């Protein structure tokens, strides 16, 4: 039996989402939430007391340092992240390009680790995941959905309108064909908004053979796609070998 969300909790998280895009005053927050000023103030004061938000000198509310501990805890508790780090660092230095590790949460993907040698192997802005996001637009997401239950792919179609989906997907049959090809070929290749950059992803398998993550990397022209694919698969195999059975 499904349970309904608790409204006050839902409003609190919506308020945090609003402040993630920048500071706002009480009136603006009330309008965005569709609540009265006193109702919004109760949520604001609760979050403020928990160290999640604070009020600046201009009377606008903004996120506080308390939010960071949850992102750090998420990273620390996921066993793949630190196991993957040395493998991804070696690959990123070898190709001198961005390398990522992503996992699936329901039908949405979360990027556990991003390493880009051009920004420093431990660049702070790359260390903290931005949260789950749509999967089908990204090569890593396609690899993950191709190896997940079909219901996860259907949820993507339900969650996001056609305008946000890849141009070659408009219905269930198109999605099935795309994911079947990714599963059969063992990789996904997606162009990016940068003309010289293509996004490649390959599956990472557990000792039991299940796909537990996707390893993605940028291929910047004039690099060869076949050579990059071989390097990505080798790194994915290395990662599978260091995972605990």
Secondary structure, 3 states (H helix, E strand, C coil): CCCCCCHHHHHHHHHHHHHCCCCECHHHHHHHHCCCHHHHHHHHHHHHHCCCEEECCCCCEEECHHHHHHHHHHHHHCHHHHHHHHHHHHHHHHHCCCEEEEEEECCEEEEEEEECHHHCCCCHHHHCCCCCECCCCCHHHHHHHHCCCHHHHHHHHHHCCHHHCCCCCCCHHHHHHHHHHHHHHCCEEEECCCCCEEEEEEEEECCCCCEEEEEEEEEECCCCHHHHHHHHHHHHHHHHHHCCC
